[in-house]
């Protein structure tokens, strides 16, 4: 039996409570709050206790979908990212960088939100970036 407790961060809000995800043979078997974490101090809200429920959901998207002739069709990540880059590039060229806006998410880590900020400001060239917590 391969038993692991992996320290990670709850993805449901910006409080960023740390949790241990317990797995046995690669299957999630439990979630435990990190007692020494500065925010959670050994406690979690109901969302945190159930944060892993989506992992094995049959409704979970595991591959990008691209709309073709009105239908969503599975695509590779390369194909999806190429399409996004070409569409954003065309919009930027046609209407300028400030015609594009970005919405980051409290469900992402600080590092992911930082990268979103860099993508908006350094790559696209716009300050139009906001966060779902302000919506
Ligand atoms: S456990 Fe609750 S309060 Fe903590 S990060 Fe998750 S959703 Fe937010």
Backbone and ligand atoms as CSV (ligand in chain L), in Angstrom:
chain,resi,resn,atom,element,x,y,z
A,1,UNK,N,N,0.854,-1.187,0.000
A,1,UNK,CA,C,0.000,0.000,0.000
A,1,UNK,C,C,0.892,1.240,0.000
A,2,UNK,N,N,0.563,2.178,-0.936
A,2,UNK,CA,C,1.331,3.417,-1.048
A,2,UNK,C,C,0.522,4.548,-0.410
A,3,UNK,N,N,0.848,4.889,0.840
A,3,UNK,CA,C,0.116,5.923,1.594
A,3,UNK,C,C,0.902,7.222,1.560
A,4,UNK,N,N,0.202,8.329,1.198
A,4,UNK,CA,C,0.867,9.639,1.165
A,4,UNK,C,C,-0.035,10.703,1.770
A,5,UNK,N,N,0.572,11.710,2.374
A,5,UNK,CA,C,-0.101,12.924,2.816
A,5,UNK,C,C,0.613,14.070,2.135
A,6,UNK,N,N,-0.060,14.741,1.203
A,6,UNK,CA,C,0.588,15.779,0.413
A,6,UNK,C,C,0.106,17.154,0.845
A,7,UNK,N,N,1.034,18.008,1.249
A,7,UNK,CA,C,0.694,19.371,1.650
A,7,UNK,C,C,0.409,20.203,0.407
A,8,UNK,N,N,-0.770,20.858,0.394
A,8,UNK,CA,C,-1.132,21.706,-0.740
A,8,UNK,C,C,-2.048,22.820,-0.242
A,9,UNK,N,N,-2.616,23.573,-1.169
A,9,UNK,CA,C,-3.445,24.732,-0.818
A,9,UNK,C,C,-4.866,24.525,-1.321
A,10,UNK,N,N,-5.840,24.810,-0.472
A,10,UNK,CA,C,-7.248,24.736,-0.879
A,10,UNK,C,C,-7.460,25.701,-2.043
A,11,UNK,N,N,-8.180,25.249,-3.074
A,11,UNK,CA,C,-8.332,26.073,-4.279
A,11,UNK,C,C,-9.620,26.886,-4.292
A,12,UNK,N,N,-10.411,26.824,-3.245
A,12,UNK,CA,C,-11.739,27.428,-3.332
A,12,UNK,C,C,-11.809,28.911,-3.006
A,13,UNK,N,N,-10.836,29.484,-2.328
A,13,UNK,CA,C,-10.907,30.942,-2.147
A,13,UNK,C,C,-9.530,31.497,-1.817
A,14,UNK,N,N,-9.463,32.815,-1.773
A,14,UNK,CA,C,-8.191,33.497,-1.610
A,14,UNK,C,C,-7.599,33.406,-0.221
A,15,UNK,N,N,-8.313,32.832,0.752
A,15,UNK,CA,C,-7.730,32.676,2.086
A,15,UNK,C,C,-6.506,31.768,2.022
A,16,UNK,N,N,-6.543,30.817,1.086
A,16,UNK,CA,C,-5.376,29.975,0.854
A,16,UNK,C,C,-5.036,29.029,1.986
A,17,UNK,N,N,-6.045,28.479,2.649
A,17,UNK,CA,C,-5.785,27.527,3.746
A,17,UNK,C,C,-4.970,26.350,3.218
A,18,UNK,N,N,-4.039,25.911,4.015
A,18,UNK,CA,C,-3.250,24.758,3.596
A,18,UNK,C,C,-3.888,23.476,4.120
A,19,UNK,N,N,-3.781,22.462,3.283
A,19,UNK,CA,C,-4.391,21.174,3.599
A,19,UNK,C,C,-3.415,20.052,3.275
A,20,UNK,N,N,-3.668,18.915,3.914
A,20,UNK,CA,C,-2.990,17.677,3.531
A,20,UNK,C,C,-4.005,16.815,2.794
A,21,UNK,N,N,-3.653,16.430,1.575
A,21,UNK,CA,C,-4.508,15.504,0.836
A,21,UNK,C,C,-3.931,14.110,1.027
A,22,UNK,N,N,-4.772,13.247,1.599
A,22,UNK,CA,C,-4.358,11.877,1.912
A,22,UNK,C,C,-4.694,10.969,0.733
A,23,UNK,N,N,-3.723,10.200,0.267
A,23,UNK,CA,C,-3.978,9.260,-0.832
A,23,UNK,C,C,-3.465,7.872,-0.466
A,24,UNK,N,N,-4.184,6.887,-0.960
A,24,UNK,CA,C,-3.744,5.494,-0.851
A,24,UNK,C,C,-3.733,4.919,-2.258
A,25,UNK,N,N,-2.598,4.449,-2.682
A,25,UNK,CA,C,-2.419,3.914,-4.040
A,25,UNK,C,C,-2.936,4.878,-5.111
A,26,UNK,N,N,-2.656,6.169,-4.923
A,26,UNK,CA,C,-3.006,7.182,-5.919
A,26,UNK,C,C,-4.446,7.657,-5.858
A,27,UNK,N,N,-5.273,7.113,-4.976
A,27,UNK,CA,C,-6.673,7.530,-4.851
A,27,UNK,C,C,-6.832,8.413,-3.618
A,28,UNK,N,N,-7.539,9.529,-3.758
A,28,UNK,CA,C,-7.748,10.441,-2.635
A,28,UNK,C,C,-8.681,9.787,-1.612
A,29,UNK,N,N,-8.235,9.787,-0.365
A,29,UNK,CA,C,-9.047,9.173,0.687
A,29,UNK,C,C,-9.409,10.151,1.803
A,30,UNK,N,N,-8.839,11.354,1.773
A,30,UNK,CA,C,-9.179,12.291,2.832
A,30,UNK,C,C,-8.478,13.628,2.684
A,31,UNK,N,N,-9.000,14.609,3.424
A,31,UNK,CA,C,-8.419,15.952,3.479
A,31,UNK,C,C,-8.287,16.332,4.939
A,32,UNK,N,N,-7.133,16.875,5.285
A,32,UNK,CA,C,-6.904,17.287,6.671
A,32,UNK,C,C,-6.314,18.687,6.696
A,33,UNK,N,N,-6.768,19.536,7.613
A,33,UNK,CA,C,-6.214,20.895,7.701
A,33,UNK,C,C,-4.788,20.863,8.241
A,34,UNK,N,N,-3.973,21.804,7.775
A,34,UNK,CA,C,-2.601,21.922,8.277
A,34,UNK,C,C,-2.648,22.738,9.571
A,35,UNK,N,N,-2.350,22.092,10.678
A,35,UNK,CA,C,-2.490,22.748,11.992
A,35,UNK,C,C,-1.544,23.923,12.163
A,36,UNK,N,N,-0.421,23.905,11.466
A,36,UNK,CA,C,0.565,24.976,11.666
A,36,UNK,C,C,0.414,26.117,10.674
A,37,UNK,N,N,-0.582,26.035,9.786
A,37,UNK,CA,C,-0.713,27.097,8.787
A,37,UNK,C,C,-1.240,28.379,9.419
A,38,UNK,N,N,-0.669,29.513,8.998
A,38,UNK,CA,C,-0.960,30.803,9.631
A,38,UNK,C,C,-2.423,31.229,9.466
A,39,UNK,N,N,-3.075,30.817,8.366
A,39,UNK,CA,C,-4.472,31.204,8.132
A,39,UNK,C,C,-5.432,30.204,8.759
A,40,UNK,N,N,-5.308,28.959,8.373
A,40,UNK,CA,C,-6.319,27.976,8.778
A,40,UNK,C,C,-6.149,27.496,10.218
A,41,UNK,N,N,-4.933,27.492,10.718
A,41,UNK,CA,C,-4.664,27.078,12.110
A,41,UNK,C,C,-5.407,25.789,12.481
A,42,UNK,N,N,-5.412,24.834,11.562
A,42,UNK,CA,C,-6.038,23.544,11.876
A,42,UNK,C,C,-7.530,23.501,11.648
A,43,UNK,N,N,-8.069,24.519,11.003
A,43,UNK,CA,C,-9.511,24.524,10.724
A,43,UNK,C,C,-9.732,24.711,9.219
A,44,UNK,N,N,-10.879,24.222,8.735
A,44,UNK,CA,C,-11.286,24.439,7.348
A,44,UNK,C,C,-12.775,24.734,7.329
A,45,UNK,N,N,-13.222,25.484,6.329
A,45,UNK,CA,C,-14.670,25.653,6.157
A,45,UNK,C,C,-15.182,24.422,5.395
A,46,UNK,N,N,-16.499,24.365,5.199
A,46,UNK,CA,C,-17.094,23.169,4.570
A,46,UNK,C,C,-16.563,22.963,3.143
A,47,UNK,N,N,-16.249,24.068,2.461
A,47,UNK,CA,C,-15.711,23.918,1.101
A,47,UNK,C,C,-14.332,23.268,1.145
A,48,UNK,N,N,-13.536,23.676,2.115
A,48,UNK,CA,C,-12.199,23.104,2.230
A,48,UNK,C,C,-12.217,21.619,2.551
A,49,UNK,N,N,-13.145,21.218,3.423
A,49,UNK,CA,C,-13.236,19.790,3.771
A,49,UNK,C,C,-13.615,18.934,2.560
A,50,UNK,N,N,-14.300,19.559,1.584
A,50,UNK,CA,C,-14.775,18.812,0.410
A,50,UNK,C,C,-14.061,19.218,-0.883
A,51,UNK,N,N,-12.908,19.829,-0.742
A,51,UNK,CA,C,-12.231,20.439,-1.892
A,51,UNK,C,C,-11.799,19.426,-2.955
A,52,UNK,N,N,-11.694,18.172,-2.616
A,52,UNK,CA,C,-11.218,17.196,-3.611
A,52,UNK,C,C,-12.360,16.490,-4.347
A,53,UNK,N,N,-13.613,16.831,-4.033
A,53,UNK,CA,C,-14.742,16.108,-4.632
A,53,UNK,C,C,-14.755,16.179,-6.155
A,54,UNK,N,N,-14.280,17.302,-6.710
A,54,UNK,CA,C,-14.340,17.464,-8.172
A,54,UNK,C,C,-13.311,16.608,-8.891
A,55,UNK,N,N,-12.308,16.121,-8.173
A,55,UNK,CA,C,-11.189,15.448,-8.847
A,55,UNK,C,C,-11.663,14.282,-9.706
A,56,UNK,N,N,-12.560,13.463,-9.180
A,56,UNK,CA,C,-13.019,12.296,-9.936
A,56,UNK,C,C,-14.425,12.467,-10.513
A,57,UNK,N,N,-14.901,13.714,-10.585
A,57,UNK,CA,C,-16.239,13.949,-11.129
A,57,UNK,C,C,-16.285,13.585,-12.611
A,58,UNK,N,N,-17.344,12.881,-13.043
A,58,UNK,CA,C,-17.462,12.566,-14.475
A,58,UNK,C,C,-17.710,13.812,-15.320
A,59,UNK,N,N,-18.140,14.912,-14.676
A,59,UNK,CA,C,-18.401,16.155,-15.408
A,59,UNK,C,C,-17.140,16.994,-15.601
A,60,UNK,N,N,-16.042,16.576,-15.013
A,60,UNK,CA,C,-14.819,17.376,-15.062
A,60,UNK,C,C,-14.246,17.405,-16.478
A,61,UNK,N,N,-13.908,18.614,-16.930
A,61,UNK,CA,C,-13.265,18.747,-18.231
A,61,UNK,C,C,-11.802,18.350,-18.097
A,62,UNK,N,N,-11.365,17.432,-18.913
A,62,UNK,CA,C,-9.975,16.971,-18.849
A,62,UNK,C,C,-9.202,17.311,-20.104
A,63,UNK,N,N,-9.892,17.838,-21.083
A,63,UNK,CA,C,-9.232,18.212,-22.327
A,63,UNK,C,C,-9.899,19.490,-22.849
A,64,UNK,N,N,-9.167,20.339,-23.552
A,64,UNK,CA,C,-9.784,21.554,-24.090
A,64,UNK,C,C,-10.888,21.220,-25.089
A,65,UNK,N,N,-11.861,22.109,-25.172
A,65,UNK,CA,C,-12.934,21.978,-26.162
A,65,UNK,C,C,-12.915,23.203,-27.064
A,66,UNK,N,N,-13.008,22.989,-28.347
A,66,UNK,CA,C,-13.067,24.082,-29.319
A,66,UNK,C,C,-14.394,23.977,-30.061
A,67,UNK,N,N,-15.071,25.135,-30.194
A,67,UNK,CA,C,-16.356,25.117,-30.909
A,67,UNK,C,C,-16.092,25.081,-32.410
A,68,UNK,N,N,-16.627,24.047,-33.062
A,68,UNK,CA,C,-16.517,23.912,-34.515
A,68,UNK,C,C,-17.905,23.660,-35.070
A,69,UNK,N,N,-18.333,24.544,-35.950
A,69,UNK,CA,C,-19.669,24.453,-36.557
A,69,UNK,C,C,-20.745,24.282,-35.496
A,70,UNK,N,N,-20.621,25.074,-34.419
A,70,UNK,CA,C,-21.644,25.078,-33.377
A,70,UNK,C,C,-21.533,23.980,-32.343
A,71,UNK,N,N,-20.590,23.080,-32.503
A,71,UNK,CA,C,-20.437,21.967,-31.559
A,71,UNK,C,C,-19.077,22.042,-30.870
A,72,UNK,N,N,-19.037,21.702,-29.577
A,72,UNK,CA,C,-17.758,21.621,-28.885
A,72,UNK,C,C,-17.072,20.305,-29.238
A,73,UNK,N,N,-15.821,20.420,-29.661
A,73,UNK,CA,C,-15.048,19.257,-30.091
A,73,UNK,C,C,-13.761,19.199,-29.268
A,74,UNK,N,N,-13.406,18.009,-28.803
A,74,UNK,CA,C,-12.166,17.867,-28.038
A,74,UNK,C,C,-10.970,18.251,-28.900
A,75,UNK,N,N,-9.994,18.921,-28.245
A,75,UNK,CA,C,-8.801,19.375,-28.961
A,75,UNK,C,C,-7.578,19.139,-28.089
A,76,UNK,N,N,-6.418,19.182,-28.705
A,76,UNK,CA,C,-5.180,19.070,-27.934
A,76,UNK,C,C,-4.890,20.426,-27.284
A,77,UNK,N,N,-4.045,20.433,-26.256
A,77,UNK,CA,C,-3.659,21.704,-25.637
A,77,UNK,C,C,-2.940,22.590,-26.637
A,78,UNK,N,N,-2.085,21.989,-27.486
A,78,UNK,CA,C,-1.375,22.792,-28.491
A,78,UNK,C,C,-2.361,23.491,-29.416
A,79,UNK,N,N,-3.378,22.758,-29.861
A,79,UNK,CA,C,-4.366,23.325,-30.780
A,79,UNK,C,C,-5.152,24.450,-30.094
A,80,UNK,N,N,-5.548,24.225,-28.841
A,80,UNK,CA,C,-6.330,25.218,-28.106
A,80,UNK,C,C,-5.496,26.474,-27.836
A,81,UNK,N,N,-4.268,26.286,-27.393
A,81,UNK,CA,C,-3.416,27.447,-27.086
A,81,UNK,C,C,-3.062,28.227,-28.350
A,82,UNK,N,N,-2.854,27.509,-29.451
A,82,UNK,CA,C,-2.578,28.172,-30.731
A,82,UNK,C,C,-3.768,29.017,-31.156
A,83,UNK,N,N,-4.974,28.487,-30.985
A,83,UNK,CA,C,-6.181,29.223,-31.351
A,83,UNK,C,C,-6.332,30.472,-30.474
A,84,UNK,N,N,-6.133,30.310,-29.161
A,84,UNK,CA,C,-6.239,31.454,-28.238
A,84,UNK,C,C,-5.223,32.529,-28.614
A,85,UNK,N,N,-3.964,32.112,-28.856
A,85,UNK,CA,C,-2.907,33.077,-29.193
A,85,UNK,C,C,-3.231,33.805,-30.494
A,86,UNK,N,N,-3.716,33.072,-31.490
A,86,UNK,CA,C,-3.991,33.721,-32.777
A,86,UNK,C,C,-5.177,34.680,-32.659
A,87,UNK,N,N,-6.209,34.298,-31.905
A,87,UNK,CA,C,-7.383,35.184,-31.736
A,87,UNK,C,C,-6.994,36.431,-30.939
A,88,UNK,N,N,-6.253,36.255,-29.853
A,88,UNK,CA,C,-5.854,37.416,-29.053
A,88,UNK,C,C,-4.929,38.329,-29.864
A,89,UNK,N,N,-4.017,37.732,-30.636
A,89,UNK,CA,C,-3.114,38.527,-31.468
A,89,UNK,C,C,-3.893,39.334,-32.497
A,90,UNK,N,N,-4.896,38.719,-33.104
A,90,UNK,CA,C,-5.704,39.419,-34.108
A,90,UNK,C,C,-6.477,40.575,-33.473
A,91,UNK,N,N,-7.045,40.353,-32.291
A,91,UNK,CA,C,-7.794,41.417,-31.594
A,91,UNK,C,C,-6.847,42.555,-31.231
A,92,UNK,N,N,-5.672,42.198,-30.711
A,92,UNK,CA,C,-4.690,43.224,-30.319
A,92,UNK,C,C,-4.262,44.047,-31.538
A,93,UNK,N,N,-3.980,43.378,-32.656
A,93,UNK,CA,C,-3.544,44.090,-33.862
A,93,UNK,C,C,-4.649,44.987,-34.428
A,94,UNK,N,N,-5.859,44.506,-34.353
A,94,UNK,CA,C,-6.984,45.235,-34.940
A,94,UNK,C,C,-7.447,46.402,-34.061
A,95,UNK,N,N,-7.490,46.171,-32.736
A,95,UNK,CA,C,-8.135,47.160,-31.860
A,95,UNK,C,C,-7.247,47.656,-30.730
A,96,UNK,N,N,-6.025,47.184,-30.640
A,96,UNK,CA,C,-5.110,47.643,-29.597
A,96,UNK,C,C,-5.175,46.789,-28.337
A,97,UNK,N,N,-4.105,46.845,-27.521
A,97,UNK,CA,C,-4.038,45.978,-26.334
A,97,UNK,C,C,-5.130,46.258,-25.303
A,98,UNK,N,N,-5.590,47.519,-25.224
A,98,UNK,CA,C,-6.626,47.822,-24.227
A,98,UNK,C,C,-8.015,47.351,-24.630
A,99,UNK,N,N,-8.112,46.715,-25.776
A,99,UNK,CA,C,-9.395,46.114,-26.138
A,99,UNK,C,C,-9.533,44.718,-25.518
A,100,UNK,N,N,-8.487,44.280,-24.833
A,100,UNK,CA,C,-8.493,42.955,-24.190
A,100,UNK,C,C,-8.475,43.143,-22.686
A,101,UNK,N,N,-9.306,42.382,-21.986
A,101,UNK,CA,C,-9.327,42.414,-20.526
A,101,UNK,C,C,-9.165,41.018,-19.960
A,102,UNK,N,N,-8.657,40.958,-18.744
A,102,UNK,CA,C,-8.374,39.668,-18.111
A,102,UNK,C,C,-9.076,39.609,-16.771
A,103,UNK,N,N,-9.619,38.462,-16.444
A,103,UNK,CA,C,-10.198,38.247,-15.125
A,103,UNK,C,C,-9.476,37.082,-14.474
A,104,UNK,N,N,-8.774,37.389,-13.398
A,104,UNK,CA,C,-8.089,36.339,-12.648
A,104,UNK,C,C,-9.080,35.731,-11.657
A,105,UNK,N,N,-8.635,34.764,-10.889
A,105,UNK,CA,C,-9.573,34.025,-10.042
A,105,UNK,C,C,-9.011,33.759,-8.654
A,106,UNK,N,N,-9.914,33.858,-7.677
A,106,UNK,CA,C,-9.538,33.499,-6.304
A,106,UNK,C,C,-9.278,32.006,-6.175
A,107,UNK,N,N,-9.693,31.242,-7.170
A,107,UNK,CA,C,-9.484,29.794,-7.111
A,107,UNK,C,C,-8.101,29.397,-7.617
A,108,UNK,N,N,-7.346,30.392,-8.070
A,108,UNK,CA,C,-5.970,30.113,-8.488
A,108,UNK,C,C,-5.020,30.450,-7.341
A,109,UNK,N,N,-3.819,29.956,-7.448
A,109,UNK,CA,C,-2.813,30.294,-6.449
A,109,UNK,C,C,-2.292,31.709,-6.704
A,110,UNK,N,N,-1.608,32.278,-5.728
A,110,UNK,CA,C,-0.979,33.586,-5.917
A,110,UNK,C,C,-0.040,33.562,-7.119
A,111,UNK,N,N,0.680,32.447,-7.258
A,111,UNK,CA,C,1.644,32.345,-8.348
A,111,UNK,C,C,0.940,32.365,-9.703
A,112,UNK,N,N,-0.205,31.658,-9.800
A,112,UNK,CA,C,-0.951,31.640,-11.062
A,112,UNK,C,C,-1.508,33.033,-11.364
A,113,UNK,N,N,-2.009,33.722,-10.339
A,113,UNK,CA,C,-2.523,35.078,-10.551
A,113,UNK,C,C,-1.393,36.033,-10.927
A,114,UNK,N,N,-0.227,35.831,-10.356
A,114,UNK,CA,C,0.934,36.652,-10.732
A,114,UNK,C,C,1.265,36.452,-12.215
A,115,UNK,N,N,1.235,35.200,-12.667
A,115,UNK,CA,C,1.525,34.924,-14.077
A,115,UNK,C,C,0.460,35.535,-14.990
A,116,UNK,N,N,-0.792,35.530,-14.553
A,116,UNK,CA,C,-1.861,36.164,-15.327
A,116,UNK,C,C,-1.583,37.655,-15.470
A,117,UNK,N,N,-1.152,38.286,-14.371
A,117,UNK,CA,C,-0.787,39.700,-14.382
A,117,UNK,C,C,0.344,39.961,-15.383
A,118,UNK,N,N,1.346,39.089,-15.391
A,118,UNK,CA,C,2.468,39.246,-16.333
A,118,UNK,C,C,2.000,39.066,-17.773
A,119,UNK,N,N,1.116,38.105,-18.003
A,119,UNK,CA,C,0.595,37.868,-19.346
A,119,UNK,C,C,-0.149,39.104,-19.846
A,120,UNK,N,N,-0.994,39.684,-18.979
A,120,UNK,CA,C,-1.764,40.865,-19.380
A,120,UNK,C,C,-0.847,42.054,-19.628
A,121,UNK,N,N,0.026,42.336,-18.662
A,121,UNK,CA,C,0.815,43.582,-18.742
A,121,UNK,C,C,2.025,43.465,-19.659
A,122,UNK,N,N,2.808,42.398,-19.520
A,122,UNK,CA,C,4.071,42.295,-20.248
A,122,UNK,C,C,3.900,41.716,-21.647
A,123,UNK,N,N,2.961,40.786,-21.824
A,123,UNK,CA,C,2.812,40.147,-23.137
A,123,UNK,C,C,1.805,40.906,-23.999
A,124,UNK,N,N,0.617,41.157,-23.445
A,124,UNK,CA,C,-0.415,41.836,-24.230
A,124,UNK,C,C,-0.221,43.350,-24.199
A,125,UNK,N,N,0.207,43.886,-23.040
A,125,UNK,CA,C,0.452,45.326,-22.940
A,125,UNK,C,C,-0.737,46.117,-22.450
A,126,UNK,N,N,-1.557,45.510,-21.588
A,126,UNK,CA,C,-2.705,46.225,-21.047
A,126,UNK,C,C,-2.710,46.127,-19.513
A,127,UNK,N,N,-3.285,47.152,-18.885
A,127,UNK,CA,C,-3.507,47.090,-17.433
A,127,UNK,C,C,-4.922,46.640,-17.113
A,128,UNK,N,N,-5.656,46.198,-18.133
A,128,UNK,CA,C,-7.035,45.736,-17.926
A,128,UNK,C,C,-7.028,44.341,-17.316
A,129,UNK,N,N,-6.771,44.291,-16.028
A,129,UNK,CA,C,-6.818,43.002,-15.335
A,129,UNK,C,C,-7.505,43.211,-14.007
A,130,UNK,N,N,-8.420,42.329,-13.692
A,130,UNK,CA,C,-9.149,42.416,-12.440
A,130,UNK,C,C,-9.294,41.014,-11.872
A,131,UNK,N,N,-10.028,40.917,-10.801
A,131,UNK,CA,C,-10.083,39.685,-10.026
A,131,UNK,C,C,-11.522,39.395,-9.634
A,132,UNK,N,N,-11.906,38.151,-9.637
A,132,UNK,CA,C,-13.302,37.812,-9.367
A,132,UNK,C,C,-13.770,38.270,-7.992
A,133,UNK,N,N,-12.866,38.485,-7.060
A,133,UNK,CA,C,-13.277,38.931,-5.720
A,133,UNK,C,C,-13.872,40.324,-5.750
A,134,UNK,N,N,-13.595,41.095,-6.814
A,134,UNK,CA,C,-14.132,42.461,-6.904
A,134,UNK,C,C,-15.382,42.536,-7.769
A,135,UNK,N,N,-15.826,41.416,-8.317
A,135,UNK,CA,C,-16.983,41.455,-9.229
A,135,UNK,C,C,-18.274,41.385,-8.443
L,1,LIG,S1,S,-10.922,26.073,3.484
L,1,LIG,FE1,FE,-12.548,27.568,3.111
L,1,LIG,S2,S,-11.671,29.507,3.842
L,1,LIG,FE2,FE,-9.947,28.087,3.549
L,1,LIG,S3,S,-9.205,28.466,1.442
L,1,LIG,FE3,FE,-10.693,26.784,1.354
L,1,LIG,S4,S,-12.634,27.791,0.859
L,1,LIG,FE4,FE,-11.253,29.372,1.619
